[in-house]
Amino acid sequence: PALLGKVYSQAESLVLDGVEKMGWMTKEGHIVHNWKQRWFVLRGASLQYYINQHSDKMQGSIDLERCQVAPASRKDGKECMELITDNRRLYFRGETSEDTHDWVVALNNKIAQVQYLRKTQQQRRKPHPGVLTFFRRLHARQLAMVGTSLGVDEITALAQPLSFHTHLSQLALTRCALTNAHMPLVARVLAHNATIEALSLDGNSIGAEGILFVAKALCVIGPCGRS
């Protein structure tokens, strides 16, 4: 138990220390719905914003642990990012649509990372190093987990960020002790992320029910053309 606590503390320090992303975004006002440009910093488990990149005075900070983040659009039809927290809906736009999406990926990675570490701490077990590595790779083109046991908690942690990783084209979960219980989560990823062109689930104990979940997901967004 003491060793596990030390492992968790080390992993948590990686999450709660350091800046992982920063840049300009415009934020819609909560009361007056005008858009104001602010300098945003993703630091630890919070999204902080300032008047500009030179300011030391923080204008606000959002605790990400209980947030949800997804692409959205406003009445003007322009793409933006929606962040739901404490029964509030906040809207942000990056400098470009690609930048906005990068923020969606970064924030979903961070939210999933923090929640996963909290859960492994509560269960008094070591977090999976491959899962933690993926959370730090915002522009990963492939995720390959081979010969390593992944529980439902690990797949749950990966599912939300994977749904928005539009850089990702290859997903391999080979010999990971996956069963039918994992497949609804894998199917959710495939249904939302059309950029995944190659999927490998070889060497797992997946029955007909699980295969059906995946097959349906592959056909959700169009012809079943993915391998």
C-alpha positions as CSV (number, residue, x, y, z in Angstrom):
1,P,0.0,0.0,0.0
2,A,2.8,2.5,0.8
3,L,4.5,1.7,-2.5
4,L,1.2,2.2,-4.4
5,G,0.7,5.5,-2.6
6,K,4.1,6.6,-3.7
7,V,3.4,5.5,-7.3
8,Y,0.1,7.5,-7.3
9,S,1.8,10.6,-5.8
10,Q,4.4,10.5,-8.6
11,A,1.8,10.1,-11.3
12,E,-0.4,12.8,-9.7
13,S,2.5,15.2,-9.6
14,L,2.9,14.8,-13.4
15,V,-0.7,15.8,-13.8
16,L,-0.8,18.7,-11.3
17,D,2.5,20.3,-12.2
18,G,3.5,22.0,-15.4
19,V,1.9,23.7,-18.4
20,E,0.6,21.3,-21.2
21,K,-0.9,23.8,-23.6
22,M,-1.3,27.6,-23.9
23,G,-2.7,30.0,-26.5
24,W,-5.3,32.6,-27.4
25,M,-9.0,31.8,-27.4
26,T,-12.1,34.0,-27.4
27,K,-14.5,33.3,-24.6
28,E,-18.2,34.1,-24.6
29,G,-19.3,36.1,-21.6
30,H,-21.5,34.4,-19.1
31,I,-23.9,37.3,-18.5
32,V,-23.3,39.6,-21.5
33,H,-22.9,37.2,-24.4
34,N,-20.0,39.1,-26.2
35,W,-16.8,37.4,-27.1
36,K,-13.5,38.5,-25.4
37,Q,-10.0,37.3,-26.3
38,R,-8.1,35.8,-23.4
39,W,-4.8,34.0,-23.0
40,F,-5.5,30.4,-21.8
41,V,-3.2,28.1,-20.0
42,L,-3.8,24.4,-19.4
43,R,-1.9,23.8,-16.2
44,G,-2.4,20.7,-14.1
45,A,-6.1,19.9,-13.6
46,S,-7.3,23.4,-14.4
47,L,-7.8,25.7,-17.4
48,Q,-6.7,29.2,-16.4
49,Y,-7.1,32.5,-18.4
50,Y,-5.4,35.9,-18.4
51,I,-5.8,39.2,-20.1
52,N,-2.6,38.4,-22.2
53,Q,0.4,36.2,-22.1
54,H,2.4,38.7,-20.1
55,S,0.0,39.1,-17.2
56,D,0.5,37.5,-13.9
57,K,-3.0,38.2,-12.7
58,M,-5.4,35.3,-13.4
59,Q,-8.8,36.3,-14.6
60,G,-10.3,33.0,-13.9
61,S,-9.7,29.3,-13.4
62,I,-11.9,26.2,-14.3
63,D,-11.5,23.0,-12.4
64,L,-11.5,20.3,-15.1
65,E,-12.1,17.2,-13.0
66,R,-15.9,17.3,-13.3
67,C,-16.1,19.0,-16.7
68,Q,-17.3,17.8,-20.1
69,V,-15.9,19.2,-23.3
70,A,-17.0,18.8,-26.9
71,P,-17.1,20.6,-30.2
72,A,-20.2,22.8,-30.7
73,S,-21.5,25.8,-32.7
74,R,-23.3,29.0,-31.7
75,K,-26.1,30.9,-33.4
76,D,-23.7,32.5,-35.8
77,G,-22.8,29.1,-37.1
78,K,-19.2,29.3,-36.2
79,E,-17.5,26.3,-34.7
80,C,-16.5,26.5,-31.0
81,M,-15.9,24.4,-28.0
82,E,-18.5,23.8,-25.3
83,L,-17.4,23.2,-21.7
84,I,-20.0,22.1,-19.2
85,T,-19.2,22.6,-15.5
86,D,-21.3,23.2,-12.4
87,N,-24.5,23.4,-14.5
88,R,-23.0,26.1,-16.6
89,R,-22.2,26.0,-20.3
90,L,-19.2,27.9,-21.4
91,Y,-18.1,28.5,-25.0
92,F,-14.6,29.1,-26.4
93,R,-13.0,29.5,-29.9
94,G,-9.4,29.0,-30.8
95,E,-7.7,31.2,-33.4
96,T,-8.6,28.7,-36.1
97,S,-11.0,25.7,-36.2
98,E,-8.0,23.4,-36.0
99,D,-6.8,25.2,-32.9
100,T,-10.2,24.9,-31.4
101,H,-10.2,21.2,-32.0
102,D,-6.7,20.8,-30.5
103,W,-8.1,22.4,-27.3
104,V,-11.0,19.9,-27.3
105,V,-8.4,17.0,-27.6
106,A,-6.1,18.5,-24.9
107,L,-8.9,19.1,-22.4
108,N,-10.6,15.7,-22.9
109,N,-7.2,14.1,-22.4
110,K,-6.6,16.0,-19.2
111,I,-10.1,15.3,-17.8
112,A,-9.8,11.6,-18.5
113,Q,-6.3,11.5,-17.0
114,V,-7.3,13.2,-13.8
115,Q,-10.4,11.1,-13.4
116,Y,-8.5,7.9,-14.1
117,L,-5.8,8.7,-11.5
118,R,-8.4,9.5,-8.9
119,K,-10.1,6.1,-9.5
120,T,-6.9,4.1,-9.4
121,Q,-6.0,5.9,-6.1
122,Q,-9.4,5.0,-4.6
123,Q,-8.9,1.4,-5.7
124,R,-5.3,1.5,-4.3
125,R,-3.8,0.1,-7.5
126,K,-1.1,1.3,-9.9
127,P,-2.3,3.3,-13.0
128,H,-1.5,1.7,-16.3
129,P,1.6,3.4,-17.8
130,G,0.5,3.0,-21.4
131,V,-2.8,4.8,-20.7
132,L,-0.9,7.6,-19.0
133,T,1.5,7.9,-21.9
134,F,-1.4,8.2,-24.4
135,F,-2.9,11.1,-22.4
136,R,0.3,13.1,-23.0
137,R,0.3,12.5,-26.7
138,L,-2.1,15.1,-28.1
139,H,-1.3,14.4,-31.8
140,A,-0.8,10.7,-31.7
141,R,-1.5,9.0,-35.0
142,Q,-1.7,5.5,-33.5
143,L,-2.4,3.8,-30.3
144,A,-0.9,0.4,-29.9
145,M,-1.5,-1.6,-26.8
146,V,0.0,-5.1,-27.2
147,G,0.2,-7.9,-24.7
148,T,-1.0,-5.8,-21.8
149,S,-4.1,-6.4,-19.7
150,L,-6.6,-3.5,-19.9
151,G,-9.5,-3.4,-17.5
152,V,-12.9,-1.8,-18.1
153,D,-11.6,1.3,-16.2
154,E,-8.7,1.6,-18.6
155,I,-10.9,1.4,-21.7
156,T,-13.4,3.8,-20.0
157,A,-10.6,6.3,-19.4
158,L,-9.4,6.1,-23.1
159,A,-12.9,6.1,-24.7
160,Q,-13.8,9.8,-24.3
161,P,-10.5,11.3,-25.5
162,L,-10.2,8.8,-28.3
163,S,-13.6,9.9,-29.6
164,F,-12.1,13.3,-30.5
165,H,-8.6,12.4,-31.6
166,T,-8.8,13.2,-35.3
167,H,-5.1,12.7,-35.8
168,L,-5.5,9.0,-34.8
169,S,-5.7,6.6,-37.8
170,Q,-4.7,3.3,-36.2
171,L,-6.0,1.6,-33.1
172,A,-4.5,-1.7,-31.9
173,L,-5.7,-3.4,-28.7
174,T,-4.0,-6.7,-29.3
175,R,-3.8,-9.5,-26.6
176,C,-5.2,-7.1,-24.0
177,A,-7.6,-9.5,-22.3
178,L,-10.6,-7.7,-23.7
179,T,-14.0,-9.3,-23.5
180,N,-17.6,-8.5,-24.6
181,A,-17.8,-6.1,-21.6
182,H,-15.2,-3.8,-23.2
183,M,-16.9,-3.6,-26.6
184,P,-19.6,-1.0,-26.0
185,L,-16.8,1.4,-25.1
186,V,-14.7,0.5,-28.1
187,A,-17.8,0.8,-30.3
188,R,-18.5,4.3,-28.9
189,V,-15.0,5.4,-30.0
190,L,-15.5,4.0,-33.5
191,A,-18.9,5.6,-33.9
192,H,-17.6,9.1,-33.0
193,N,-14.1,9.0,-34.6
194,A,-14.2,8.4,-38.4
195,T,-10.5,9.0,-38.8
196,I,-9.6,5.5,-37.3
197,E,-9.0,3.6,-40.5
198,A,-7.4,0.4,-39.0
199,L,-8.5,-1.5,-36.0
200,S,-6.9,-4.6,-34.5
201,L,-8.5,-6.6,-31.7
202,D,-6.6,-9.8,-32.3
203,G,-5.9,-12.2,-29.4
204,N,-8.8,-11.2,-27.2
205,S,-11.7,-13.2,-25.8
206,I,-14.5,-11.4,-27.7
207,G,-17.6,-13.3,-28.6
208,A,-20.3,-12.7,-31.2
209,E,-22.1,-10.1,-29.1
210,G,-19.0,-8.0,-28.8
211,I,-18.2,-8.3,-32.5
212,L,-21.7,-7.1,-33.3
213,F,-21.2,-4.0,-31.2
214,V,-18.1,-3.1,-33.2
215,A,-19.6,-4.0,-36.5
216,K,-22.6,-1.7,-36.0
217,A,-20.3,1.1,-34.9
218,L,-18.2,0.8,-38.0
219,C,-21.3,1.4,-40.1
220,V,-22.8,4.3,-38.1
221,I,-21.2,7.1,-40.1
222,G,-21.4,5.5,-43.6
223,P,-20.3,2.5,-45.6
224,C,-18.4,-0.1,-43.7
225,G,-15.1,0.7,-45.4
226,R,-12.7,0.6,-42.4
227,S,-10.6,-2.5,-41.8
